[in-house]
Amino acid sequence: MNPRRRPKPWAETNRQGRTRYAWRFEGKRYWTEFYDDPEAARADATTQITEQIQGSWHERSGRRMLLEDWIDVWVSMLGDIEPTTRAKYKYFVEAHILPAFQGRELGSLRFEEIEAWDNAIPARISARGRPYARSVAASARSLLITILGDAVHAGKIERNPAERRKGRRGRVRAKGRAPSRAAEQATANVITPVQALCLAERCALLSGRDMDFVMNVFAAWTGVRWGELLAVEGWEAEDSPLQLPKTGIATYALDWQLRELGGAVRKSAPKDGSYRVLDLPPFLADLMRWAMDNRQTTCSCPLVHGHPACKGEDQTPGNYLFLGPKRGHPRRSNYADDFLTPAAEGQHPARQGVRRPVYVTAEPWPGIPVRHGNRKNKAADLADGTWPNLIGKFHPHDYRHSHATWLDTAGVSKVIQMDRRGHAMQGMDRVCMHVTVEMRQRLCDTLEELWRDAVAERYKIDSRSQVALLDQILRNGEGRHCAYSRDSSKSWSVFSLAGGLVAGAGGGGSGRCGVFPP
């Protein structure tokens, strides 16, 4: 039997200047996809011709195109997207989509099996030993919808088999007007200033570091994202992003964020290029001055040409304010598990299906966490009680939502709200509306007032704190002044909004308030 003769491919170019290669094999014409790089198109043709000669070739176009091959094409069309977004897509494709559908032709995918795959994800156990959250399944399904939707636009398939069903699913609604989405959305992630203050205090008690108190207060009273929070720097110089003048408005120039990609932390531009300057109220300027005076020398990242590797293109020294106890950059999930979750819920995250409460001493309020037991006694035996639930489930990004809600409730101008969050106004408002000095001053006055009200409510519970910074604020009489200088009808009630912060009647200065017996 004579060996098959190897075809010779030829190049074809479309109107956009992209190239593909075509060839004939056993009387039929074949071609590659269009490529920006002619050499990539030629390599694809060479590979397909070799597979045809060896008998292992499969259809690469239309309905018979393999899902993984289309994903490779789809990824090449993404263009310039955020590295974190690309990493997120990579995770969902490699961890959820391809394990279920690798080797499948686009035209063979069915709605029923995709629906079953979606419903099965929350029942699977993740590498952390916990079932996947429902949001993971929803995000993986949404990405598959996007991938196959682009395949429809490219003419590979006629309809998208991953699209979700629309309309009723067996639920019976009462007749009449349906509730709005805003009414259905949960608002548990929006906390009040006094709750933010108590949450920051708990985080500092758990870590044993006052810097965590400052970090959480800064997050709540500025609304920055987590990566932007970790990138906060400050030093005594005119080129410092943190400017704390003796008179006038203190500012922080937000030019960077820290992001972790592939296990390495690097500086990068803020999300969507949202460079901005944040105005700081007087109390926050004082806290940031303390943080700048008490910061660690530099981070623990390896040095590259004399600078920490995390600095990237920024050639200034490493003057990060919010580092971990070992000078590392806190990872969002780890910080939430170690501090935010136990501080907010009064329980540590589940380990082997069990959630351990935060054991604390009865005094001083709200109780000092008992982290470990000893050879004779467990932590539960050494503790006088446990922390009650403060605010329920809380994520670092919820600080941003809470901050935006505070400003809107206070009636702060929309244009300075959007500017502070790094968002652009829509329509002609983007052209005609501008931030004024008066708006900036009112913003600082509003945030200062929210802080003083929060301290006043905290002072009513107990006039002392085990967190040195907060204790100094309370001892200086700031809490006492605020508690009686304002109309009580305008203050938030700590009993109704602190989420179980105080257990028992009274509330004045009882050292045992906020502790449940173990």
Secondary structure, DSSP 8 states (H G I E B T S, - for coil): ---------EEEE-TTS-EEEEEEETTEEEE---BSSHHHHHHHHHHHHHHHHHT-----SGGGSBHHHHHHHHHHT--S--HHHHHHHHHHIIIIIHHHHTT-BGGG--HHHHHHHHHHGGGSB-TTSSB--HHHHHHHHHHHHHHHHHHHHTTS-SS-TT----S-SS----SS----HHHHS--TT---HHHHHHHHHHHHHHHT-HHHHHHHHHHHHH---HHHHHT-B--SSTT-SEE--SSS-EEEEE--EEEEETTEEEEE--GGG--EEEEE-HHHHHHHHHHHHT--S--SS-EETTEEGGGTT--S---BSS--TTS----HHHHIIIIIHHHHHSB---BTTB--B-EE-SSSTT--B-----SS--HHHH-SEE---SSSS--TTHHHHHHHHHHHHTT--HHHHHHHHT----TTHHHH----HHHHHHHHHHHHHHHHHHHHHHHHH-S--SSHHHHHHHHTTHHHHHHHHS-GGGS--HHHHSSS-S-SS--SS-TTTT-B--
